[in-house]
Amino acid sequence: GTTHADHFQGPIPVTRQLSEAEVRHDYESNTGHVIRERFKELDPLEIPGVLVAGHAPFTWGRTVCQSVENAQALDALAEMALGTYAISADKVAPLEKYILEKHYQRKHGKTAYYGQR
């Protein structure tokens, strides 16, 4: 919904699962590699978070405060999504792109006017 669009310009990406070899050898570095791999065609400042399959969410921002805000937003979005699916799984549809763009750009675009700057 629009809370999602205020923070993330698109769906929250999920990485692939690490292979057994990647887990056994240099696990932490390979976690970073799958994040980088997933963002090959994504802008990390437009989508400041990822779910690492079988592991955890990771978020970031231009500042430490933005990183924390994005982590809190991702947590809240996950809770809202779970609640939405629990009460109406058969009626859930993604937010229309034009609504997502409006909410993201009004807060983060070149002519941003919404939220604290």
Biopython code that builds the backbone (N, CA, C, O; Angstrom):
import numpy as np
from Bio.PDB.StructureBuilder import StructureBuilder

atoms = [
    (1, "GLY", "N", (0.814, -1.187, 0.000)),
    (1, "GLY", "CA", (0.000, 0.000, 0.000)),
    (1, "GLY", "C", (0.861, 1.256, 0.000)),
    (1, "GLY", "O", (2.044, 1.222, -0.340)),
    (2, "THR", "N", (0.253, 2.339, 0.381)),
    (2, "THR", "CA", (0.952, 3.620, 0.301)),
    (2, "THR", "C", (2.073, 3.763, 1.327)),
    (2, "THR", "O", (3.053, 4.460, 1.067)),
    (3, "THR", "N", (1.948, 3.123, 2.477)),
    (3, "THR", "CA", (3.058, 3.151, 3.443)),
    (3, "THR", "C", (4.286, 2.498, 2.821)),
    (3, "THR", "O", (5.408, 2.979, 2.982)),
    (4, "HIS", "N", (4.063, 1.406, 2.114)),
    (4, "HIS", "CA", (5.135, 0.727, 1.396)),
    (4, "HIS", "C", (5.766, 1.706, 0.398)),
    (4, "HIS", "O", (6.988, 1.842, 0.336)),
    (5, "ALA", "N", (4.923, 2.378, -0.375)),
    (5, "ALA", "CA", (5.413, 3.284, -1.410)),
    (5, "ALA", "C", (6.132, 4.502, -0.841)),
    (5, "ALA", "O", (6.951, 5.111, -1.530)),
    (6, "ASP", "N", (5.842, 4.859, 0.390)),
    (6, "ASP", "CA", (6.561, 5.977, 1.009)),
    (6, "ASP", "C", (8.034, 5.648, 1.242)),
    (6, "ASP", "O", (8.855, 6.556, 1.361)),
    (7, "HIS", "N", (8.373, 4.379, 1.308)),
    (7, "HIS", "CA", (9.743, 3.967, 1.624)),
    (7, "HIS", "C", (10.430, 3.185, 0.513)),
    (7, "HIS", "O", (11.644, 3.292, 0.341)),
    (8, "PHE", "N", (9.668, 2.402, -0.240)),
    (8, "PHE", "CA", (10.243, 1.491, -1.231)),
    (8, "PHE", "C", (9.557, 1.696, -2.573)),
    (8, "PHE", "O", (8.331, 1.624, -2.661)),
    (9, "GLN", "N", (10.333, 1.951, -3.614)),
    (9, "GLN", "CA", (9.766, 2.160, -4.937)),
    (9, "GLN", "C", (9.683, 0.829, -5.679)),
    (9, "GLN", "O", (10.332, 0.637, -6.708)),
    (10, "GLY", "N", (8.890, -0.072, -5.153)),
    (10, "GLY", "CA", (8.695, -1.378, -5.763)),
    (10, "GLY", "C", (8.644, -2.452, -4.705)),
    (10, "GLY", "O", (8.794, -2.178, -3.515)),
    (11, "PRO", "N", (8.430, -3.685, -5.149)),
    (11, "PRO", "CA", (8.361, -4.804, -4.205)),
    (11, "PRO", "C", (9.676, -4.987, -3.449)),
    (11, "PRO", "O", (10.750, -4.668, -3.959)),
    (12, "ILE", "N", (9.573, -5.501, -2.234)),
    (12, "ILE", "CA", (10.777, -5.819, -1.458)),
    (12, "ILE", "C", (11.396, -7.062, -2.097)),
    (12, "ILE", "O", (10.743, -8.103, -2.160)),
    (13, "PRO", "N", (12.628, -6.977, -2.567)),
    (13, "PRO", "CA", (13.242, -8.136, -3.206)),
    (13, "PRO", "C", (13.638, -9.209, -2.189)),
    (13, "PRO", "O", (13.874, -8.934, -1.012)),
    (14, "VAL", "N", (13.699, -10.424, -2.686)),
    (14, "VAL", "CA", (14.147, -11.575, -1.897)),
    (14, "VAL", "C", (15.306, -12.202, -2.662)),
    (14, "VAL", "O", (15.220, -12.409, -3.872)),
    (15, "THR", "N", (16.379, -12.500, -1.957)),
    (15, "THR", "CA", (17.532, -13.137, -2.606)),
    (15, "THR", "C", (17.240, -14.613, -2.845)),
    (15, "THR", "O", (16.261, -15.162, -2.340)),
    (16, "ARG", "N", (18.079, -15.216, -3.599)),
    (16, "ARG", "CA", (18.032, -16.673, -3.719)),
    (16, "ARG", "C", (18.615, -17.275, -2.444)),
    (16, "ARG", "O", (19.335, -16.605, -1.702)),
    (17, "GLN", "N", (18.303, -18.518, -2.202)),
    (17, "GLN", "CA", (18.878, -19.243, -1.067)),
    (17, "GLN", "C", (20.357, -19.505, -1.357)),
    (17, "GLN", "O", (20.721, -19.839, -2.484)),
    (18, "LEU", "N", (21.190, -19.356, -0.360)),
    (18, "LEU", "CA", (22.596, -19.692, -0.540)),
    (18, "LEU", "C", (22.743, -21.201, -0.705)),
    (18, "LEU", "O", (21.999, -21.982, -0.112)),
    (19, "SER", "N", (23.710, -21.590, -1.516)),
    (19, "SER", "CA", (23.989, -23.015, -1.687)),
    (19, "SER", "C", (24.695, -23.545, -0.439)),
    (19, "SER", "O", (25.169, -22.773, 0.395)),
    (20, "GLU", "N", (24.757, -24.848, -0.325)),
    (20, "GLU", "CA", (25.465, -25.445, 0.808)),
    (20, "GLU", "C", (26.929, -25.015, 0.811)),
    (20, "GLU", "O", (27.490, -24.720, 1.866)),
    (21, "ALA", "N", (27.546, -24.981, -0.369)),
    (21, "ALA", "CA", (28.951, -24.567, -0.463)),
    (21, "ALA", "C", (29.124, -23.111, -0.025)),
    (21, "ALA", "O", (30.109, -22.775, 0.633)),
    (22, "GLU", "N", (28.176, -22.248, -0.387)),
    (22, "GLU", "CA", (28.266, -20.837, 0.005)),
    (22, "GLU", "C", (28.107, -20.658, 1.510)),
    (22, "GLU", "O", (28.702, -19.755, 2.098)),
    (23, "VAL", "N", (27.310, -21.512, 2.128)),
    (23, "VAL", "CA", (27.127, -21.445, 3.581)),
    (23, "VAL", "C", (28.372, -21.960, 4.291)),
    (23, "VAL", "O", (28.807, -21.376, 5.283)),
    (24, "ARG", "N", (28.945, -23.042, 3.793)),
    (24, "ARG", "CA", (30.106, -23.649, 4.445)),
    (24, "ARG", "C", (31.382, -22.817, 4.279)),
    (24, "ARG", "O", (32.245, -22.819, 5.156)),
    (25, "HIS", "N", (31.495, -22.115, 3.164)),
    (25, "HIS", "CA", (32.716, -21.355, 2.880)),
    (25, "HIS", "C", (32.394, -19.871, 2.748)),
    (25, "HIS", "O", (31.722, -19.456, 1.804)),
    (26, "ASP", "N", (32.874, -19.078, 3.695)),
    (26, "ASP", "CA", (32.752, -17.622, 3.634)),
    (26, "ASP", "C", (31.292, -17.155, 3.635)),
    (26, "ASP", "O", (30.880, -16.337, 2.813)),
    (27, "TYR", "N", (30.531, -17.695, 4.576)),
    (27, "TYR", "CA", (29.089, -17.442, 4.701)),
    (27, "TYR", "C", (28.738, -15.959, 4.693)),
    (27, "TYR", "O", (27.859, -15.535, 3.942)),
    (28, "GLU", "N", (29.408, -15.176, 5.510)),
    (28, "GLU", "CA", (29.074, -13.759, 5.625)),
    (28, "GLU", "C", (29.316, -13.019, 4.306)),
    (28, "GLU", "O", (28.480, -12.222, 3.880)),
    (29, "SER", "N", (30.442, -13.278, 3.667)),
    (29, "SER", "CA", (30.717, -12.638, 2.374)),
    (29, "SER", "C", (29.710, -13.070, 1.320)),
    (29, "SER", "O", (29.260, -12.258, 0.512)),
    (30, "ASN", "N", (29.360, -14.345, 1.330)),
    (30, "ASN", "CA", (28.401, -14.839, 0.349)),
    (30, "ASN", "C", (27.006, -14.269, 0.572)),
    (30, "ASN", "O", (26.236, -14.115, -0.375)),
    (31, "THR", "N", (26.681, -13.957, 1.822)),
    (31, "THR", "CA", (25.414, -13.272, 2.090)),
    (31, "THR", "C", (25.420, -11.918, 1.376)),
    (31, "THR", "O", (24.437, -11.543, 0.737)),
    (32, "GLY", "N", (26.514, -11.203, 1.488)),
    (32, "GLY", "CA", (26.650, -9.931, 0.771)),
    (32, "GLY", "C", (26.606, -10.109, -0.737)),
    (32, "GLY", "O", (26.048, -9.272, -1.446)),
    (33, "HIS", "N", (27.190, -11.191, -1.231)),
    (33, "HIS", "CA", (27.195, -11.452, -2.674)),
    (33, "HIS", "C", (25.786, -11.671, -3.209)),
    (33, "HIS", "O", (25.454, -11.176, -4.287)),
    (34, "VAL", "N", (24.937, -12.416, -2.464)),
    (34, "VAL", "CA", (23.576, -12.646, -2.973)),
    (34, "VAL", "C", (22.744, -11.364, -2.924)),
    (34, "VAL", "O", (21.846, -11.173, -3.744)),
    (35, "ILE", "N", (23.041, -10.488, -1.964)),
    (35, "ILE", "CA", (22.352, -9.192, -1.931)),
    (35, "ILE", "C", (22.762, -8.374, -3.158)),
    (35, "ILE", "O", (21.914, -7.831, -3.865)),
    (36, "ARG", "N", (24.053, -8.295, -3.397)),
    (36, "ARG", "CA", (24.547, -7.546, -4.559)),
    (36, "ARG", "C", (24.002, -8.144, -5.863)),
    (36, "ARG", "O", (23.615, -7.414, -6.775)),
    (37, "GLU", "N", (23.978, -9.463, -5.937)),
    (37, "GLU", "CA", (23.440, -10.162, -7.106)),
    (37, "GLU", "C", (21.970, -9.779, -7.339)),
    (37, "GLU", "O", (21.555, -9.537, -8.473)),
    (38, "ARG", "N", (21.201, -9.729, -6.260)),
    (38, "ARG", "CA", (19.764, -9.420, -6.368)),
    (38, "ARG", "C", (19.536, -7.980, -6.819)),
    (38, "ARG", "O", (18.530, -7.684, -7.464)),
    (39, "PHE", "N", (20.460, -7.090, -6.486)),
    (39, "PHE", "CA", (20.311, -5.680, -6.826)),
    (39, "PHE", "C", (21.005, -5.303, -8.132)),
    (39, "PHE", "O", (21.193, -4.121, -8.420)),
    (40, "LYS", "N", (21.381, -6.296, -8.911)),
    (40, "LYS", "CA", (22.081, -6.035, -10.171)),
    (40, "LYS", "C", (21.320, -5.025, -11.036)),
    (40, "LYS", "O", (21.939, -4.173, -11.673)),
    (41, "GLU", "N", (19.989, -5.109, -11.066)),
    (41, "GLU", "CA", (19.184, -4.203, -11.889)),
    (41, "GLU", "C", (18.252, -3.332, -11.051)),
    (41, "GLU", "O", (17.284, -2.784, -11.578)),
    (42, "LEU", "N", (18.527, -3.199, -9.763)),
    (42, "LEU", "CA", (17.708, -2.381, -8.869)),
    (42, "LEU", "C", (18.550, -1.251, -8.296)),
    (42, "LEU", "O", (19.766, -1.381, -8.155)),
    (43, "ASP", "N", (17.902, -0.153, -7.971)),
    (43, "ASP", "CA", (18.585, 0.970, -7.334)),
    (43, "ASP", "C", (18.439, 0.822, -5.823)),
    (43, "ASP", "O", (17.326, 0.927, -5.308)),
    (44, "PRO", "N", (19.529, 0.584, -5.100)),
    (44, "PRO", "CA", (19.433, 0.364, -3.655)),
    (44, "PRO", "C", (18.958, 1.580, -2.871)),
    (44, "PRO", "O", (18.549, 1.435, -1.719)),
    (45, "LEU", "N", (18.996, 2.767, -3.455)),
    (45, "LEU", "CA", (18.456, 3.930, -2.756)),
    (45, "LEU", "C", (16.950, 4.053, -2.970)),
    (45, "LEU", "O", (16.265, 4.698, -2.175)),
    (46, "GLU", "N", (16.429, 3.447, -4.026)),
    (46, "GLU", "CA", (14.984, 3.432, -4.255)),
    (46, "GLU", "C", (14.319, 2.270, -3.530)),
    (46, "GLU", "O", (13.149, 2.351, -3.157)),
    (47, "ILE", "N", (15.059, 1.203, -3.334)),
    (47, "ILE", "CA", (14.561, 0.029, -2.611)),
    (47, "ILE", "C", (15.601, -0.297, -1.541)),
    (47, "ILE", "O", (16.471, -1.142, -1.750)),
    (48, "PRO", "N", (15.506, 0.382, -0.386)),
    (48, "PRO", "CA", (16.558, 0.291, 0.630)),
    (48, "PRO", "C", (16.426, -0.895, 1.586)),
    (48, "PRO", "O", (16.594, -0.754, 2.797)),
    (49, "GLY", "N", (16.125, -2.052, 1.024)),
    (49, "GLY", "CA", (16.047, -3.235, 1.869)),
    (49, "GLY", "C", (15.864, -4.482, 1.038)),
    (49, "GLY", "O", (15.462, -4.426, -0.124)),
    (50, "VAL", "N", (16.165, -5.602, 1.650)),
    (50, "VAL", "CA", (16.061, -6.896, 0.982)),
    (50, "VAL", "C", (15.808, -7.961, 2.038)),
    (50, "VAL", "O", (16.217, -7.821, 3.190)),
    (51, "LEU", "N", (15.132, -9.020, 1.632)),
    (51, "LEU", "CA", (14.987, -10.193, 2.494)),
    (51, "LEU", "C", (15.964, -11.239, 1.990)),
    (51, "LEU", "O", (15.866, -11.678, 0.844)),
    (52, "VAL", "N", (16.891, -11.638, 2.821)),
    (52, "VAL", "CA", (17.841, -12.681, 2.437)),
    (52, "VAL", "C", (17.178, -14.015, 2.755)),
    (52, "VAL", "O", (16.899, -14.323, 3.914)),
    (53, "ALA", "N", (16.930, -14.797, 1.718)),
    (53, "ALA", "CA", (16.196, -16.056, 1.853)),
    (53, "ALA", "C", (16.818, -16.945, 2.920)),
    (53, "ALA", "O", (18.020, -17.211, 2.909)),
    (54, "GLY", "N", (15.975, -17.398, 3.839)),
    (54, "GLY", "CA", (16.435, -18.288, 4.891)),
    (54, "GLY", "C", (17.286, -17.614, 5.948)),
    (54, "GLY", "O", (17.909, -18.294, 6.764)),
    (55, "HIS", "N", (17.326, -16.291, 5.950)),
    (55, "HIS", "CA", (18.212, -15.600, 6.884)),
    (55, "HIS", "C", (17.493, -14.453, 7.586)),
    (55, "HIS", "O", (16.958, -14.639, 8.679)),
    (56, "ALA", "N", (17.473, -13.270, 6.974)),
    (56, "ALA", "CA", (16.941, -12.099, 7.676)),
    (56, "ALA", "C", (16.763, -10.933, 6.714)),
    (56, "ALA", "O", (17.234, -10.979, 5.577)),
    (57, "PRO", "N", (16.074, -9.882, 7.178)),
    (57, "PRO", "CA", (16.005, -8.661, 6.377)),
    (57, "PRO", "C", (17.271, -7.825, 6.576)),
    (57, "PRO", "O", (17.883, -7.836, 7.644)),
    (58, "PHE", "N", (17.638, -7.116, 5.541)),
    (58, "PHE", "CA", (18.732, -6.150, 5.605)),
    (58, "PHE", "C", (18.193, -4.835, 5.057)),
    (58, "PHE", "O", (17.498, -4.824, 4.041)),
    (59, "THR", "N", (18.508, -3.730, 5.723)),
    (59, "THR", "CA", (18.104, -2.411, 5.238)),
    (59, "THR", "C", (19.288, -1.460, 5.315)),
    (59, "THR", "O", (20.284, -1.735, 5.983)),
    (60, "TRP", "N", (19.161, -0.342, 4.624)),
    (60, "TRP", "CA", (20.212, 0.666, 4.607)),
    (60, "TRP", "C", (19.586, 2.011, 4.263)),
    (60, "TRP", "O", (18.389, 2.094, 3.986)),
    (61, "GLY", "N", (20.390, 3.050, 4.281)),
    (61, "GLY", "CA", (19.950, 4.394, 3.931)),
    (61, "GLY", "C", (21.156, 5.289, 3.777)),
    (61, "GLY", "O", (22.294, 4.857, 3.959)),
    (62, "ARG", "N", (20.903, 6.525, 3.446)),
    (62, "ARG", "CA", (22.003, 7.487, 3.286)),
    (62, "ARG", "C", (22.650, 7.830, 4.617)),
    (62, "ARG", "O", (23.818, 8.217, 4.668)),
    (63, "THR", "N", (21.888, 7.687, 5.691)),
    (63, "THR", "CA", (22.397, 7.968, 7.034)),
    (63, "THR", "C", (22.016, 6.808, 7.947)),
    (63, "THR", "O", (21.197, 5.964, 7.585)),
    (64, "VAL", "N", (22.609, 6.776, 9.117)),
    (64, "VAL", "CA", (22.249, 5.756, 10.107)),
    (64, "VAL", "C", (20.772, 5.875, 10.453)),
    (64, "VAL", "O", (20.071, 4.869, 10.555)),
    (65, "CYS", "N", (20.301, 7.104, 10.632)),
    (65, "CYS", "CA", (18.883, 7.315, 10.973)),
    (65, "CYS", "C", (17.962, 6.789, 9.878)),
    (65, "CYS", "O", (16.936, 6.179, 10.178)),
    (66, "GLN", "N", (18.312, 7.015, 8.614)),
    (66, "GLN", "CA", (17.501, 6.487, 7.514)),
    (66, "GLN", "C", (17.522, 4.966, 7.502)),
    (66, "GLN", "O", (16.509, 4.333, 7.207)),
    (67, "SER", "N", (18.659, 4.381, 7.818)),
    (67, "SER", "CA", (18.754, 2.920, 7.880)),
    (67, "SER", "C", (17.806, 2.364, 8.927)),
    (67, "SER", "O", (17.108, 1.379, 8.684)),
    (68, "VAL", "N", (17.782, 2.994, 10.088)),
    (68, "VAL", "CA", (16.887, 2.558, 11.167)),
    (68, "VAL", "C", (15.433, 2.763, 10.752)),
    (68, "VAL", "O", (14.599, 1.885, 10.972)),
    (69, "GLU", "N", (15.125, 3.909, 10.157)),
    (69, "GLU", "CA", (13.764, 4.182, 9.699)),
    (69, "GLU", "C", (13.317, 3.141, 8.672)),
    (69, "GLU", "O", (12.178, 2.675, 8.719)),
    (70, "ASN", "N", (14.202, 2.775, 7.748)),
    (70, "ASN", "CA", (13.864, 1.772, 6.741)),
    (70, "ASN", "C", (13.669, 0.396, 7.366)),
    (70, "ASN", "O", (12.818, -0.372, 6.917)),
    (71, "ALA", "N", (14.444, 0.078, 8.394)),
    (71, "ALA", "CA", (14.264, -1.196, 9.108)),
    (71, "ALA", "C", (12.908, -1.223, 9.799)),
    (71, "ALA", "O", (12.199, -2.227, 9.745)),
    (72, "GLN", "N", (12.549, -0.122, 10.448)),
    (72, "GLN", "CA", (11.246, -0.047, 11.117)),
    (72, "GLN", "C", (10.115, -0.123, 10.101)),
    (72, "GLN", "O", (9.100, -0.775, 10.345)),
    (73, "ALA", "N", (10.287, 0.538, 8.967)),
    (73, "ALA", "CA", (9.265, 0.499, 7.922)),
    (73, "ALA", "C", (9.103, -0.916, 7.382)),
    (73, "ALA", "O", (7.979, -1.386, 7.204)),
    (74, "LEU", "N", (10.208, -1.595, 7.120)),
    (74, "LEU", "CA", (10.137, -2.960, 6.595)),
    (74, "LEU", "C", (9.440, -3.885, 7.581)),
    (74, "LEU", "O", (8.636, -4.726, 7.180)),
    (75, "ASP", "N", (9.738, -3.738, 8.850)),
    (75, "ASP", "CA", (9.082, -4.541, 9.884)),
    (75, "ASP", "C", (7.575, -4.267, 9.898)),
    (75, "ASP", "O", (6.773, -5.200, 9.950)),
    (76, "ALA", "N", (7.197, -2.998, 9.852)),
    (76, "ALA", "CA", (5.776, -2.634, 9.848)),
    (76, "ALA", "C", (5.083, -3.139, 8.588)),
    (76, "ALA", "O", (3.945, -3.605, 8.649)),
    (77, "LEU", "N", (5.761, -3.048, 7.447)),
    (77, "LEU", "CA", (5.182, -3.529, 6.194)),
    (77, "LEU", "C", (4.950, -5.033, 6.230)),
    (77, "LEU", "O", (3.927, -5.519, 5.747)),
    (78, "ALA", "N", (5.894, -5.767, 6.798)),
    (78, "ALA", "CA", (5.733, -7.219, 6.911)),
    (78, "ALA", "C", (4.531, -7.556, 7.786)),
    (78, "ALA", "O", (3.754, -8.456, 7.468)),
    (79, "GLU", "N", (4.386, -6.831, 8.885)),
    (79, "GLU", "CA", (3.254, -7.063, 9.781)),
    (79, "GLU", "C", (1.932, -6.733, 9.082)),
    (79, "GLU", "O", (0.962, -7.482, 9.205)),
    (80, "MET", "N", (1.890, -5.616, 8.351)),
    (80, "MET", "CA", (0.672, -5.250, 7.624)),
    (80, "MET", "C", (0.348, -6.266, 6.529)),
    (80, "MET", "O", (-0.812, -6.627, 6.334)),
    (81, "ALA", "N", (1.373, -6.722, 5.821)),
    (81, "ALA", "CA", (1.153, -7.700, 4.753)),
    (81, "ALA", "C", (0.604, -9.004, 5.315)),
    (81, "ALA", "O", (-0.321, -9.588, 4.751)),
    (82, "LEU", "N", (1.168, -9.456, 6.418)),
    (82, "LEU", "CA", (0.685, -10.684, 7.053)),
    (82, "LEU", "C", (-0.779, -10.535, 7.458)),
    (82, "LEU", "O", (-1.586, -11.433, 7.222)),
    (83, "GLY", "N", (-1.119, -9.406, 8.066)),
    (83, "GLY", "CA", (-2.502, -9.166, 8.462)),
    (83, "GLY", "C", (-3.442, -9.107, 7.273)),
    (83, "GLY", "O", (-4.550, -9.640, 7.325)),
    (84, "THR", "N", (-3.003, -8.463, 6.204)),
    (84, "THR", "CA", (-3.821, -8.363, 4.995)),
    (84, "THR", "C", (-4.089, -9.740, 4.416)),
    (84, "THR", "O", (-5.230, -10.061, 4.083)),
    (85, "TYR", "N", (-3.056, -10.554, 4.292)),
    (85, "TYR", "CA", (-3.232, -11.906, 3.762)),
    (85, "TYR", "C", (-4.094, -12.762, 4.686)),
    (85, "TYR", "O", (-4.860, -13.604, 4.216)),
    (86, "ALA", "N", (-3.974, -12.556, 5.975)),
    (86, "ALA", "CA", (-4.750, -13.355, 6.931)),
    (86, "ALA", "C", (-6.244, -13.096, 6.801)),
    (86, "ALA", "O", (-7.047, -14.015, 6.965)),
    (87, "ILE", "N", (-6.627, -11.855, 6.509)),
    (87, "ILE", "CA", (-8.062, -11.557, 6.454)),
    (87, "ILE", "C", (-8.645, -11.573, 5.044)),
    (87, "ILE", "O", (-9.864, -11.651, 4.889)),
    (88, "SER", "N", (-7.803, -11.500, 4.011)),
    (88, "SER", "CA", (-8.365, -11.443, 2.655)),
    (88, "SER", "C", (-7.393, -11.922, 1.586)),
    (88, "SER", "O", (-7.198, -11.244, 0.578)),
    (89, "ALA", "N", (-6.791, -13.067, 1.793)),
    (89, "ALA", "CA", (-5.761, -13.565, 0.871)),
    (89, "ALA", "C", (-6.250, -13.644, -0.569)),
    (89, "ALA", "O", (-5.479, -13.401, -1.497)),
    (90, "ASP", "N", (-7.515, -13.979, -0.763)),
    (90, "ASP", "CA", (-8.030, -14.137, -2.122)),
    (90, "ASP", "C", (-8.303, -12.803, -2.824)),
    (90, "ASP", "O", (-8.586, -12.784, -4.022)),
    (91, "LYS", "N", (-8.220, -11.691, -2.092)),
    (91, "LYS", "CA", (-8.519, -10.380, -2.672)),
    (91, "LYS", "C", (-7.303, -9.458, -2.733)),
    (91, "LYS", "O", (-7.433, -8.302, -3.135)),
    (92, "VAL", "N", (-6.141, -9.937, -2.349)),
    (92, "VAL", "CA", (-4.941, -9.095, -2.308)),
    (92, "VAL", "C", (-4.424, -8.861, -3.726)),
    (92, "VAL", "O", (-4.265, -9.796, -4.511)),
    (93, "ALA", "N", (-4.168, -7.595, -4.031)),
    (93, "ALA", "CA", (-3.602, -7.222, -5.331)),
    (93, "ALA", "C", (-2.487, -6.210, -5.086)),
    (93, "ALA", "O", (-2.559, -5.428, -4.137)),
    (94, "PRO", "N", (-1.468, -6.216, -5.923)),
    (94, "PRO", "CA", (-0.396, -5.235, -5.744)),
    (94, "PRO", "C", (-0.908, -3.817, -5.987)),
    (94, "PRO", "O", (-1.886, -3.607, -6.704)),
    (95, "LEU", "N", (-0.237, -2.866, -5.385)),
    (95, "LEU", "CA", (-0.565, -1.457, -5.568)),
    (95, "LEU", "C", (-0.313, -1.079, -7.023)),
    (95, "LEU", "O", (0.712, -1.452, -7.595)),
    (96, "GLU", "N", (-1.235, -0.347, -7.617)),
    (96, "GLU", "CA", (-1.053, 0.104, -9.002)),
    (96, "GLU", "C", (0.217, 0.946, -9.093)),
    (96, "GLU", "O", (0.522, 1.722, -8.187)),
    (97, "LYS", "N", (0.955, 0.788, -10.193)),
    (97, "LYS", "CA", (2.240, 1.470, -10.363)),
    (97, "LYS", "C", (2.104, 2.988, -10.250)),
    (97, "LYS", "O", (2.981, 3.637, -9.680)),
    (98, "TYR", "N", (1.036, 3.563, -10.776)),
    (98, "TYR", "CA", (0.883, 5.017, -10.721)),
    (98, "TYR", "C", (0.702, 5.518, -9.290)),
    (98, "TYR", "O", (1.121, 6.631, -8.973)),
    (99, "ILE", "N", (0.089, 4.720, -8.426)),
    (99, "ILE", "CA", (-0.058, 5.106, -7.019)),
    (99, "ILE", "C", (1.290, 4.972, -6.311)),
    (99, "ILE", "O", (1.688, 5.849, -5.546)),
    (100, "LEU", "N", (1.985, 3.866, -6.573)),
    (100, "LEU", "CA", (3.306, 3.658, -5.993)),
    (100, "LEU", "C", (4.233, 4.813, -6.368)),
    (100, "LEU", "O", (4.914, 5.368, -5.505)),
    (101, "GLU", "N", (4.261, 5.175, -7.653)),
    (101, "GLU", "CA", (5.121, 6.266, -8.124)),
    (101, "GLU", "C", (4.778, 7.582, -7.433)),
    (101, "GLU", "O", (5.672, 8.309, -7.001)),
    (102, "LYS", "N", (3.489, 7.890, -7.329)),
    (102, "LYS", "CA", (3.058, 9.140, -6.700)),
    (102, "LYS", "C", (3.567, 9.226, -5.264)),
    (102, "LYS", "O", (4.152, 10.233, -4.866)),
    (103, "HIS", "N", (3.344, 8.174, -4.495)),
    (103, "HIS", "CA", (3.730, 8.204, -3.087)),
    (103, "HIS", "C", (5.244, 8.213, -2.904)),
    (103, "HIS", "O", (5.756, 8.913, -2.031)),
    (104, "TYR", "N", (5.956, 7.453, -3.708)),
    (104, "TYR", "CA", (7.411, 7.434, -3.578)),
    (104, "TYR", "C", (8.003, 8.782, -3.998)),
    (104, "TYR", "O", (8.828, 9.345, -3.279)),
    (105, "GLN", "N", (7.592, 9.297, -5.149)),
    (105, "GLN", "CA", (8.179, 10.526, -5.680)),
    (105, "GLN", "C", (7.840, 11.757, -4.845)),
    (105, "GLN", "O", (8.652, 12.676, -4.741)),
    (106, "ARG", "N", (6.646, 11.786, -4.248)),
    (106, "ARG", "CA", (6.302, 12.970, -3.454)),
    (106, "ARG", "C", (7.164, 13.067, -2.198)),
    (106, "ARG", "O", (7.293, 14.143, -1.614)),
    (107, "LYS", "N", (7.751, 11.952, -1.782)),
    (107, "LYS", "CA", (8.619, 11.952, -0.607)),
    (107, "LYS", "C", (10.105, 11.939, -0.973)),
    (107, "LYS", "O", (10.927, 12.478, -0.231)),
    (108, "HIS", "N", (10.461, 11.325, -2.118)),
    (108, "HIS", "CA", (11.875, 11.138, -2.460)),
    (108, "HIS", "C", (12.291, 11.731, -3.802)),
    (108, "HIS", "O", (13.484, 11.781, -4.102)),
    (109, "GLY", "N", (11.347, 12.177, -4.609)),
    (109, "GLY", "CA", (11.661, 12.689, -5.942)),
    (109, "GLY", "C", (12.345, 14.052, -5.915)),
    (109, "GLY", "O", (12.512, 14.662, -4.859)),
    (110, "LYS", "N", (12.729, 14.508, -7.085)),
    (110, "LYS", "CA", (13.428, 15.796, -7.203)),
    (110, "LYS", "C", (12.580, 16.960, -6.710)),
    (110, "LYS", "O", (13.116, 17.957, -6.226)),
    (111, "THR", "N", (11.272, 16.845, -6.829)),
    (111, "THR", "CA", (10.376, 17.917, -6.370)),
    (111, "THR", "C", (9.570, 17.458, -5.158)),
    (111, "THR", "O", (8.393, 17.792, -5.025)),
    (112, "ALA", "N", (10.207, 16.696, -4.279)),
    (112, "ALA", "CA", (9.534, 16.146, -3.094)),
    (112, "ALA", "C", (8.885, 17.256, -2.274)),
    (112, "ALA", "O", (9.441, 18.341, -2.100)),
    (113, "TYR", "N", (7.700, 16.948, -1.782)),
    (113, "TYR", "CA", (6.978, 17.933, -0.979)),
    (113, "TYR", "C", (6.308, 17.322, 0.243)),
    (113, "TYR", "O", (5.666, 18.039, 1.012)),
    (114, "TYR", "N", (6.441, 16.026, 0.437)),
    (114, "TYR", "CA", (5.736, 15.354, 1.517)),
    (114, "TYR", "C", (6.739, 14.799, 2.516)),
    (114, "TYR", "O", (7.790, 14.292, 2.125)),
    (115, "GLY", "N", (6.426, 14.890, 3.786)),
    (115, "GLY", "CA", (7.316, 14.348, 4.810)),
    (115, "GLY", "C", (8.376, 15.362, 5.203)),
    (115, "GLY", "O", (8.486, 16.437, 4.614)),
    (116, "GLN", "N", (9.132, 15.002, 6.188)),
    (116, "GLN", "CA", (10.162, 15.916, 6.681)),
    (116, "GLN", "C", (11.414, 15.803, 5.840)),
    (116, "GLN", "O", (11.825, 14.700, 5.480)),
    (117, "ARG", "N", (12.004, 16.896, 5.532)),
    (117, "ARG", "CA", (13.226, 16.932, 4.719)),
    (117, "ARG", "C", (14.338, 17.525, 5.524)),
    (117, "ARG", "O", (15.459, 17.649, 5.030)),
]
sb = StructureBuilder()
sb.init_structure("model")
sb.init_model(0)
sb.init_chain("A")
sb.init_seg("    ")
for serial, (resi, resn, name, xyz) in enumerate(atoms, 1):
    if name == "N":
        sb.init_residue(resn, " ", resi, " ")
    sb.init_atom(name, np.array(xyz, "f"), 0.0, 1.0, " ", f" {name:<3s}", serial, name[0])
structure = sb.get_structure()
